[in-house]
Amino acid sequence: MVPLGLLAAGEKAEVAETKMEELISPCTKCQCDKSGCFSRIEDMGLRAGKTVEILNNHRGQGVLLVKVDESRIAMNRGMAMKIMVRRKDA
């Protein structure tokens, strides 16, 4: 398993787990309770078992553009590094 943030553009992977407590405990940027923040992550489609494709990952800097189902999601690198995935063979 590797963090989502380390995949290159064009790679596909299956979400194995999200480090939920790390994603929701320092809830300083959003005004919600812990379950609300994790619910938002799940609402974006980032659930265990889902296949994601990296659309854009510029030299390991800045934001990532990820495709989940038919949606595109932009996320910061900090969040992407807390989502563990398994690479899929093409």
C-alpha positions in Angstrom: 0.0 0.0 0.0 1.1 3.5 -0.8 -0.3 7.0 -0.1 -2.5 8.4 -2.9 -0.2 11.4 -3.2 2.8 9.3 -4.4 1.1 8.0 -7.5 2.0 9.4 -10.9 -0.5 10.8 -13.5 -2.3 8.1 -15.3 -1.9 5.5 -12.5 -5.0 3.7 -11.2 -5.4 2.4 -7.7 -8.0 1.0 -5.3 -8.7 2.9 -2.0 -7.6 0.6 0.8 -8.1 2.9 3.8 -8.2 6.4 4.9 -6.5 7.4 8.1 -9.8 8.7 9.3 -8.6 9.9 12.7 -5.8 12.0 11.1 -8.2 13.4 8.5 -10.8 14.6 11.0 -9.1 15.2 14.4 -7.5 18.6 13.7 -10.7 20.1 12.4 -9.5 23.7 12.4 -10.2 24.7 8.8 -13.8 23.6 8.7 -16.6 24.3 11.2 -18.0 20.8 11.6 -17.9 18.0 14.0 -15.6 15.0 13.4 -18.3 12.8 11.8 -19.2 15.7 9.5 -15.7 16.0 8.1 -15.4 12.3 7.4 -18.9 12.3 5.9 -17.7 15.0 3.4 -14.7 12.8 2.4 -17.0 9.9 1.8 -19.5 12.0 0.0 -16.7 12.9 -2.5 -16.5 9.2 -3.3 -13.3 8.3 -1.4 -14.4 5.1 0.2 -12.5 1.8 0.7 -12.8 -0.3 -2.4 -13.3 2.5 -4.9 -11.0 2.8 -7.9 -9.3 6.1 -8.4 -7.2 7.5 -11.2 -4.6 10.2 -10.9 -5.3 12.8 -13.6 -2.7 15.4 -12.5 0.2 15.2 -10.1 2.8 17.9 -11.0 6.2 16.8 -9.8 4.9 15.9 -6.4 3.9 19.5 -5.6 0.6 21.3 -5.1 -2.8 19.8 -5.5 -3.8 16.5 -7.1 -6.6 16.0 -9.6 -8.2 12.6 -9.0 -11.0 10.8 -10.9 -13.4 8.8 -8.8 -16.3 7.2 -10.7 -17.3 10.0 -13.1 -16.2 12.8 -10.8 -13.0 14.8 -10.7 -11.8 15.8 -7.3 -9.0 18.3 -6.5 -7.3 17.7 -3.1 -4.3 19.0 -1.3 -1.3 16.9 -0.9 -1.7 16.6 2.9 -5.1 14.9 2.5 -3.8 12.7 -0.4 -0.9 11.4 1.7 -3.4 10.2 4.3 -5.4 8.0 1.9 -3.7 4.6 1.4 -4.3 2.8 -1.9 -3.2 -0.4 -3.7 -1.9 0.1 -7.2 -3.8 -1.6 -10.0 -2.1 -3.2 -12.9 -3.2 -1.7 -16.2 
